[in-house]
Amino acid sequence: MAALWIRPSGVPRLLQRAASVARSGTLAFGMAGLVAVRAAAAEGGPAAAGDGPAAADGPFLYVANQEAAAVTVIDLETHEVVEIIDLEAMGYGANAKPHHVAVEPDGSFWYVSLIAADRVLKFDRDNELVASVEFERPGLLALHPSEPWLFVGRSMAAVNPPQRIGRIDRTSMEVEEYDVFIPRPHALLASPDGGWVYAGSLGENSVVTVEAESGEAELLRLPGSGTMPHVLVQYAISPDGETLVATAEMTAKLLVFDVAEPVAPKLVGELDVGARPWHPSWSADGRWIWFGNLGANQVTLVDTSDWSVAAVIRGEGLAEPHGSVLSPDGSRLYVANRNETGSYESADRMGYGAPGGTVVVIDTETREIIDVIETPPYASGISLASGPS
């Protein structure tokens, strides 16, 4: 294995965006360039005020830090943390629980779901908050590829949320909800052509296909629906839009669906893939599927040419892997790690009183870990701009 480069212990500045919410609900901004620090006296503490936000030009990687009420912004070229957005300082509370992130293809705006604050927030490229919409226990986010829609599922933390997903107009930030008729709708993904949205249940073995424009839904009950639920965590779809995979937490499987007819998905295969498979990423050439195993501190690589496990990657920084995303050119896989148990020894240099999270960078050609980037606690959802920034 190639030599591992773990980032030095110097800490990036912690930028807190100052915003207030007027009684009318309109967002009012002030002191946008304010720099505030957490644990400023800590060894290797944040840079001094006046350095200014996001010195790099990007493109950027955005990481939700669920137990820190923060979002980490990482420069994709240098792997440096350029900004940590403190949502508590913006009035959303220490328990806001940012969970998942979606980014416009050109990087112009990005969105984050706040589980406990019942909000989906919209930020611009400069990481200024521009809009907020109320949504009960939001979880995963999915951008429509051509229409200005953002689809929203429900969090795993929600015990009995509405059996609906949300469709937010990304321009007006108005929201409407679609009935999907399944308990705890969590897994969520839009098809490449934008015609369909797929939702999956945590509570029963069911998949729902939703027509993106009308909201009309078709329900598929999976074989063995009366047995232990798979607990469908998340989907990935092939570039041609004809094959859908779902990670199943409780049964430790990758489920494979033929969706050539989107309204009638067909379960065509199951692959044993290790404990608690989480968010999958499908390579642009259609050959590979990558995902972390939350219960095994590893990353699994599946070869779709024969539906076999091609590699299992373990190493420094992989500690309860959650989200994954491929770089636009496919050369690197970024894996966000919760590290709740502290199996990776990160310094508590940000003053949160808990083990820090990580983003592990894997070279997709050599399948080796090439970098470990430390973040505030519980790195969960992760995303980047898919096109030119």
C-alpha positions as CSV (number, residue, x, y, z in Angstrom):
1,M,0.0,0.0,0.0
2,A,1.2,3.5,-0.8
3,A,2.4,5.7,2.0
4,L,-0.5,7.3,3.8
5,W,-0.7,11.1,4.1
6,I,-2.6,12.3,7.2
7,R,-3.2,16.0,7.3
8,P,-1.2,17.9,9.9
9,S,-2.9,19.1,13.0
10,G,-3.2,22.8,12.0
11,V,-6.9,23.9,12.2
12,P,-8.7,25.9,9.6
13,R,-10.6,29.0,10.7
14,L,-14.1,28.4,11.9
15,L,-16.4,30.9,10.2
16,Q,-19.7,31.6,11.7
17,R,-22.3,33.2,9.5
18,A,-24.3,35.8,11.3
19,A,-28.0,35.8,10.2
20,S,-31.2,36.7,12.0
21,V,-34.8,35.8,11.2
22,A,-37.2,38.6,11.4
23,R,-40.7,38.0,12.9
24,S,-42.1,37.9,9.4
25,G,-39.9,35.0,8.5
26,T,-37.7,36.9,6.1
27,L,-34.0,36.3,6.4
28,A,-31.9,39.4,7.2
29,F,-28.2,39.2,6.9
30,G,-25.5,41.1,8.8
31,M,-21.8,40.8,9.5
32,A,-21.5,38.3,6.7
33,G,-17.7,38.3,6.9
34,L,-17.6,37.8,10.7
35,V,-15.0,35.3,11.8
36,A,-15.6,33.6,15.1
37,V,-13.6,30.8,16.6
38,R,-14.4,27.8,18.8
39,A,-11.5,26.9,21.2
40,A,-9.4,29.7,19.8
41,A,-6.7,29.0,22.4
42,A,-6.3,25.4,21.4
43,E,-3.0,24.2,20.1
44,G,-2.8,24.9,16.4
45,G,-6.0,26.9,16.7
46,P,-8.0,28.6,13.9
47,A,-6.4,31.4,11.9
48,A,-6.9,35.0,13.0
49,A,-9.9,37.0,12.0
50,G,-9.5,38.9,8.8
51,D,-8.3,36.0,6.7
52,G,-11.6,36.0,5.0
53,P,-13.8,33.1,3.9
54,A,-13.0,30.5,1.3
55,A,-9.7,31.7,0.0
56,A,-9.6,28.9,-2.5
57,D,-11.6,29.2,-5.8
58,G,-13.0,25.7,-5.6
59,P,-14.6,23.4,-6.7
60,F,-15.7,22.4,-3.2
61,L,-16.8,19.3,-1.3
62,Y,-19.5,19.9,1.3
63,V,-19.8,17.6,4.4
64,A,-22.6,17.7,6.9
65,N,-21.4,17.2,10.5
66,Q,-24.5,15.9,12.2
67,E,-23.4,16.1,15.8
68,A,-21.6,19.4,15.5
69,A,-24.3,21.5,13.9
70,A,-21.8,22.4,11.2
71,V,-21.0,22.0,7.5
72,T,-17.4,21.5,6.4
73,V,-16.3,23.0,3.1
74,I,-13.2,21.3,1.5
75,D,-11.2,22.5,-1.5
76,L,-11.2,19.6,-3.9
77,E,-7.8,20.5,-5.5
78,T,-5.9,20.9,-2.2
79,H,-8.0,18.8,0.2
80,E,-7.8,21.7,2.6
81,V,-10.7,22.6,4.8
82,V,-11.4,26.2,3.8
83,E,-14.5,26.9,5.9
84,I,-16.6,25.4,8.7
85,I,-20.1,26.9,8.8
86,D,-21.5,27.0,12.3
87,L,-25.2,26.5,12.1
88,E,-25.6,27.0,15.9
89,A,-24.2,30.6,15.5
90,M,-26.9,31.1,12.8
91,G,-29.7,30.4,15.3
92,Y,-30.5,26.8,14.4
93,G,-29.3,25.3,17.7
94,A,-26.6,22.9,18.8
95,N,-28.9,20.0,18.0
96,A,-29.9,21.1,14.5
97,K,-28.4,17.8,13.1
98,P,-27.3,18.7,9.5
99,H,-27.6,15.4,7.7
100,H,-27.3,15.5,3.9
101,V,-26.1,17.9,1.2
102,A,-27.0,18.5,-2.5
103,V,-25.1,20.8,-4.8
104,E,-26.1,22.5,-8.0
105,P,-24.2,21.0,-11.0
106,D,-22.4,24.3,-11.6
107,G,-21.7,24.8,-7.9
108,S,-23.8,28.0,-7.7
109,F,-25.9,26.9,-4.8
110,W,-26.0,24.1,-2.3
111,Y,-28.6,22.7,0.1
112,V,-28.5,21.0,3.5
113,S,-31.2,19.1,5.5
114,L,-31.4,19.8,9.2
115,I,-33.2,16.9,10.9
116,A,-33.9,18.3,14.3
117,A,-34.6,21.9,13.1
118,D,-37.1,20.7,10.5
119,R,-35.5,22.8,7.9
120,V,-33.8,22.6,4.5
121,L,-31.4,25.5,3.9
122,K,-30.1,27.0,0.7
123,F,-26.6,28.6,0.5
124,D,-24.8,30.3,-2.4
125,R,-21.3,29.6,-3.6
126,D,-19.9,32.1,-1.0
127,N,-21.6,30.0,1.7
128,E,-24.1,32.8,2.5
129,L,-27.6,31.6,3.6
130,V,-30.1,32.7,1.0
131,A,-33.3,30.7,1.9
132,S,-34.9,28.3,4.4
133,V,-37.9,26.1,4.1
134,E,-39.7,24.2,6.8
135,F,-40.0,20.4,6.3
136,E,-40.6,17.8,9.0
137,R,-37.6,15.6,9.8
138,P,-35.8,16.0,6.4
139,G,-33.3,13.4,5.5
140,L,-31.8,12.6,2.1
141,L,-31.8,15.2,-0.8
142,A,-32.0,14.6,-4.5
143,L,-31.7,17.2,-7.3
144,H,-33.8,16.9,-10.4
145,P,-31.4,16.9,-13.4
146,S,-33.3,19.5,-15.5
147,E,-36.2,21.0,-13.6
148,P,-35.7,23.3,-10.6
149,W,-36.8,20.7,-8.1
150,L,-35.2,19.4,-5.0
151,F,-36.7,16.2,-3.6
152,V,-36.5,15.5,0.2
153,G,-37.0,12.3,2.1
154,R,-37.3,11.6,5.9
155,S,-34.6,11.0,8.4
156,M,-33.8,7.7,10.0
157,A,-34.2,9.6,13.3
158,A,-37.9,10.1,12.6
159,V,-39.9,7.3,14.3
160,N,-43.2,7.9,12.5
161,P,-42.8,10.7,9.9
162,P,-45.4,11.5,7.3
163,Q,-45.6,8.9,4.5
164,R,-44.7,11.6,2.0
165,I,-41.6,13.0,0.3
166,G,-41.2,16.7,-0.5
167,R,-40.6,18.5,-3.8
168,I,-39.0,21.9,-3.3
169,D,-38.9,24.5,-6.0
170,R,-35.2,25.5,-5.8
171,T,-36.0,29.0,-7.1
172,S,-38.9,30.0,-4.9
173,M,-38.2,27.4,-2.2
174,E,-41.9,26.6,-2.1
175,V,-42.6,23.0,-1.0
176,E,-45.3,20.5,-1.9
177,E,-45.5,16.9,-0.6
178,Y,-46.2,13.7,-2.5
179,D,-47.8,10.6,-0.9
180,V,-45.6,7.5,-1.2
181,F,-47.7,5.2,1.0
182,I,-44.7,3.6,2.8
183,P,-43.6,4.0,6.4
184,R,-40.4,6.0,7.0
185,P,-39.5,6.9,3.4
186,H,-35.7,7.3,3.4
187,A,-33.8,6.1,0.3
188,L,-34.3,8.7,-2.4
189,L,-32.9,9.3,-5.9
190,A,-34.0,10.9,-9.2
191,S,-33.5,9.0,-12.5
192,P,-30.9,10.4,-14.9
193,D,-33.6,11.5,-17.4
194,G,-35.6,13.2,-14.6
195,G,-38.8,11.4,-15.2
196,W,-38.9,9.4,-12.0
197,V,-38.0,9.6,-8.4
198,Y,-37.4,6.4,-6.4
199,A,-38.2,6.2,-2.6
200,G,-37.5,3.3,-0.3
201,S,-38.8,2.3,3.2
202,L,-36.9,1.8,6.4
203,G,-39.9,0.0,7.9
204,E,-41.0,-2.5,5.3
205,N,-39.6,-4.1,2.1
206,S,-41.1,-1.7,-0.3
207,V,-39.9,0.5,-3.2
208,V,-41.9,3.3,-4.6
209,T,-41.6,4.9,-8.1
210,V,-42.9,8.4,-8.2
211,E,-43.5,10.4,-11.4
212,A,-41.5,13.5,-10.8
213,E,-43.9,16.0,-12.3
214,S,-47.3,14.6,-11.3
215,G,-46.4,12.9,-8.0
216,E,-48.2,9.7,-9.0
217,A,-46.7,6.8,-7.2
218,E,-46.4,3.0,-7.9
219,L,-45.6,0.6,-5.0
220,L,-43.4,-2.5,-5.3
221,R,-43.5,-5.0,-2.5
222,L,-40.3,-7.0,-2.4
223,P,-40.2,-10.7,-2.0
224,G,-40.1,-11.8,1.6
225,S,-41.9,-8.6,2.7
226,G,-43.3,-10.4,5.7
227,T,-39.8,-11.1,7.1
228,M,-37.2,-8.8,8.6
229,P,-37.1,-5.6,6.7
230,H,-34.0,-4.9,4.6
231,V,-34.0,-1.2,5.8
232,L,-33.3,0.5,2.5
233,V,-30.6,3.1,3.2
234,Q,-29.9,4.7,-0.2
235,Y,-30.0,4.1,-3.9
236,A,-27.6,4.6,-6.8
237,I,-28.6,4.3,-10.5
238,S,-26.6,3.3,-13.6
239,P,-25.7,6.1,-16.0
240,D,-28.1,4.7,-18.6
241,G,-30.9,4.8,-16.0
242,E,-31.8,1.1,-16.5
243,T,-30.4,-0.5,-13.3
244,L,-31.0,0.7,-9.7
245,V,-29.2,-0.6,-6.6
246,A,-30.2,-0.2,-3.0
247,T,-28.1,-0.8,0.1
248,A,-29.9,-2.8,2.8
249,E,-28.7,-2.2,6.3
250,M,-30.2,-5.0,8.2
251,T,-29.7,-7.8,5.6
252,A,-26.2,-6.6,4.6
253,K,-27.1,-6.8,0.9
254,L,-26.9,-4.8,-2.3
255,L,-30.2,-5.2,-4.0
256,V,-30.3,-4.9,-7.8
257,F,-33.3,-3.8,-9.8
258,D,-34.1,-3.6,-13.4
259,V,-35.8,-0.2,-14.0
260,A,-35.8,-0.2,-17.8
261,E,-39.6,0.3,-17.2
262,P,-39.3,2.8,-14.3
263,V,-42.9,2.4,-13.2
264,A,-42.4,-1.3,-12.6
265,P,-39.0,-2.1,-11.0
266,K,-37.9,-5.7,-11.0
267,L,-35.7,-7.2,-8.3
268,V,-33.2,-9.2,-10.3
269,G,-30.3,-9.9,-7.9
270,E,-29.0,-9.7,-4.3
271,L,-25.4,-9.6,-3.3
272,D,-24.0,-10.1,0.2
273,V,-21.7,-7.1,0.9
274,G,-20.8,-6.9,4.6
275,A,-22.2,-5.2,7.6
276,R,-24.5,-2.1,7.2
277,P,-23.8,-0.9,3.6
278,W,-24.5,2.8,3.4
279,H,-24.5,5.4,0.7
280,P,-23.5,4.0,-2.8
281,S,-21.8,5.9,-5.7
282,W,-21.9,4.5,-9.2
283,S,-19.0,5.3,-11.6
284,A,-19.7,7.2,-14.8
285,D,-18.7,4.3,-17.0
286,G,-21.2,2.1,-15.3
287,R,-18.7,-0.5,-14.2
288,W,-18.2,0.1,-10.5
289,I,-20.3,0.8,-7.4
290,W,-18.6,2.0,-4.3
291,F,-20.0,2.3,-0.7
292,G,-18.9,2.3,2.9
293,N,-19.9,-0.3,5.3
294,L,-21.0,1.5,8.4
295,G,-20.8,-1.6,10.5
296,A,-17.4,-2.8,9.3
297,N,-15.2,0.3,8.9
298,Q,-14.5,-0.5,5.3
299,V,-15.3,0.5,1.7
300,T,-16.7,-2.1,-0.7
301,L,-16.2,-2.1,-4.4
302,V,-18.7,-4.0,-6.6
303,D,-18.0,-5.0,-10.2
304,T,-21.2,-4.7,-12.2
305,S,-19.9,-6.8,-15.1
306,D,-20.5,-9.9,-13.0
307,W,-22.0,-8.5,-9.8
308,S,-19.2,-9.6,-7.6
309,V,-17.3,-7.9,-4.7
310,A,-14.1,-6.7,-6.5
311,A,-12.3,-5.2,-3.5
312,V,-12.7,-4.4,0.2
313,I,-10.7,-1.4,1.4
314,R,-9.7,-0.8,5.0
315,G,-7.3,1.6,6.5
316,E,-6.6,4.8,8.5
317,G,-9.6,7.1,8.8
318,L,-12.3,4.6,7.8
319,A,-14.4,4.7,10.9
320,E,-18.2,4.2,10.5
321,P,-18.3,5.3,6.9
322,H,-21.5,7.1,5.9
323,G,-21.7,9.2,2.8
324,S,-19.7,8.7,-0.4
325,V,-19.2,10.7,-3.6
326,L,-17.0,10.4,-6.7
327,S,-15.0,13.3,-8.0
328,P,-16.3,14.7,-11.4
329,D,-13.5,12.9,-13.3
330,G,-14.0,9.7,-11.3
331,S,-10.4,9.5,-10.1
332,R,-11.2,9.9,-6.4
333,L,-13.8,8.6,-4.0
334,Y,-14.6,10.7,-1.0
335,V,-16.0,8.9,2.0
336,A,-17.4,10.7,5.0
337,N,-17.0,8.9,8.4
338,R,-18.9,9.4,11.6
339,N,-16.2,8.1,13.9
340,E,-18.6,8.2,16.8
341,T,-16.7,5.5,18.7
342,G,-13.4,7.2,18.2
343,S,-11.8,4.2,16.5
344,Y,-9.9,6.8,14.5
345,E,-7.8,9.0,16.9
346,S,-8.6,12.5,15.7
347,A,-7.6,15.5,17.9
348,D,-10.5,17.3,19.6
349,R,-9.0,20.5,18.4
350,M,-12.3,22.2,17.5
351,G,-13.7,22.1,21.0
352,Y,-16.7,19.9,20.5
353,G,-15.9,17.4,23.2
354,A,-16.3,14.4,20.9
355,P,-14.2,12.5,18.4
356,G,-13.9,14.3,15.1
357,G,-15.2,12.9,11.8
358,T,-13.1,12.3,8.7
359,V,-13.3,12.4,5.0
360,V,-11.2,9.6,3.5
361,V,-9.9,10.0,-0.1
362,I,-9.4,6.9,-2.2
363,D,-7.6,6.7,-5.5
364,T,-10.1,4.7,-7.6
365,E,-7.4,3.3,-9.9
366,T,-5.0,2.0,-7.2
367,R,-7.9,1.5,-4.7
368,E,-5.6,3.0,-2.0
369,I,-6.3,5.6,0.7
370,I,-4.4,8.7,-0.3
371,D,-5.6,11.3,2.2
372,V,-7.5,11.6,5.5
373,I,-9.1,15.0,6.1
374,E,-10.4,15.7,9.6
375,T,-13.7,17.4,10.2
376,P,-16.0,18.2,13.2
377,P,-17.8,15.2,14.7
378,Y,-20.1,12.8,12.8
379,A,-19.4,13.4,9.1
380,S,-22.5,12.1,7.4
381,G,-23.9,13.3,4.0
382,I,-21.4,14.5,1.5
383,S,-21.8,16.1,-2.0
384,L,-20.0,18.2,-4.7
385,A,-20.8,19.9,-7.9
386,S,-21.1,17.3,-10.7
387,G,-20.2,19.7,-13.5
388,P,-17.8,22.6,-14.2
389,S,-17.7,25.0,-11.2
